């Protein structure tokens, strides 16, 4: 019973958003450098990551943990630079707001530049750290939630002013570094006002508040040159159908998205809108359950041309699918827009947001991306956090490096499979009975049941060929 309620608590609470509580109970850090560096100012005289220089490609034989072994950004694979296949992005919320707090334990990470507050000056110092990090890591993009980069105010006006101040700094840091926003988003799940949801809240005033927050988040994403905008409906779902008008909530969600599309056009924002499916956690049932559910929602409400999907691998496995399945479902519906490159743990039942280090999984992901002709204007966002027990500053780099190297190995392997062609040939052969005149008639919708019944009488019992699954697995594995 204790185990059971513990697990339930984890399911409800494990998204890493408890830094507000965490910050409040964290000791005032800046231990060694308190006088020199921390305080009311966002000044930080020294480097945030001293002793770590720009991460370079050193090749597979390198033993240097602060180097790429497989990701060689300028190298061409299948006619495209590796960096352009991936468009890697750092997620501000996990990398700079993650504290290691979990439902049973206090924060474990006290980065030297943090002063234990959620002040505006701290937000700006943290933004400078973000840009030093992405410069040294050598990624071109970053992603953010509004409330993670700037503190919530007492009123929406105050929140917007805080956001404007931090965004102005980010804009200047982007100009200096030539880094870009892959996507922005609004955090519509931490504040208690969103306890019933945001666009699907039973409270009209909360729906309006969410609209105002998304309006501002869209505007700052546009100002920062964001290439996409994401909707992750963390609390857009239900805990019980007994007290929920599901039809009305879904209608409200569609109206909310329509209004977002209208505002996007009004301000001239050309970025792609992305829905991020996830089946549950923190709600019992989230409306954007998986790619197929989200696609059906978009079709029903006539929004199919206005949105694509941001597929997150850990969300895929939570919904009972593989990441490859979700990517293929999005791709064949023309909806593959972005990938949140992470993974779960097969022995743990919640959204652990771990760095993806499984080379076979990375290869399957890259097979989908190659079939999709790439992922731009989306990219690979590291919606990923360090384990609670990983507490060194350099772990932030090591984790991203192994995540990037894993995807790079996936791309190299997938390219081998594409160039070799045996797997594609196996699939082609499997369906070759349809590469006939009658097959063409069926696929064109010109073969009615009377005609097919006549053929069956002519042909007799069909000969059925082997699916050759193990051969497919052998070919796949030989590319690793
Ligand atoms: Mn995500």
Boltz pocket constraint, residues with backbone or C-beta under 6 A from the ligand:
constraints:
  - pocket:
      binder: B
      contacts: [[A, 232], [A, 276], [A, 312], [A, 340], [A, 383]]
      max_distance: 6.0
